[in-house]
């Protein structure tokens, strides 16, 4: 008699006997986050208020009362931020006015003194190069930068002249797609761009999927 037959007979004679244990393990059930109460929310230390507070177990908002509390809290935080920002902007404006006054004084006084130094510079001998003339003092150097010609091309007229005089190699041709117009003809599926009317797959376009953004509108 085989071992399997013996085991079957034993099971029939003793139905209360435990079945042999198997090594296969069942997956553990996913633990659902505990809902939080309104009272617990009101006592909750938010990360921005108490960043060093002990970490609280994860929770979930499970009813309208708690959800509305969270929205009111966001509105409260926004009002506080707007108040602090307004106060800061007032102080920034006052400081900027002081900076502007100091700048005006600096420009007026240095402009006045620089003008007199420029006149003095013309009365003393100084070293000259092709681009500068200098006169050294203990506290600094008076420098005259000689003006240099600065050509400013008219692209349209210059291109016409270059073509007429055989300088085609001096003309740069730049090809760029009219992206704003071409984009209107496209549809996007996953990471693929196609022409809406023909279904042609367009090469040279990288489609990056943007994540959904959740906001609370006040």
C-alpha angles and dihedrals in degrees: 000000000000125000091246092055092049090051092050093050091048090052092052093049093046110029092170091063114115118254115245112271118252126214094225112109124209117228114262114249115257110254112235117222114255115250116245123228126228091247090054091048092053090053093044117121107223119219094245093052099043111017091166095049117123112273112260122215115266115270141176135226105240108172142040093252093060092041091052090049089054092050091049089049091053089051090050091050091049092051091050091048091049090050094051092043091051091050091048093048090053091053091044089052091051092048091046090054089054090049091049091051091049090049092051090050091048093050095045096046097041091044090053094049094041090055091055092046089051090055091047090049089063091058099055133066115255141177115264134198130173092277108022145032119204140189117188125217131175095259099038148327128273107222131188112195109205114230115252127202112264113199116212111193125212097220096204096049093041093052090051090051093046091052092047093050101044100258096127091137088065093061118092117211115203120191119195130164119249089239098177093057097038092050089064089064095054137086124199125217116177105311094337127100118201136176105255097219099044105022091233113160109236119220122209099043123108112203113205115193112227120216122243112261120216116206137176108225114209 
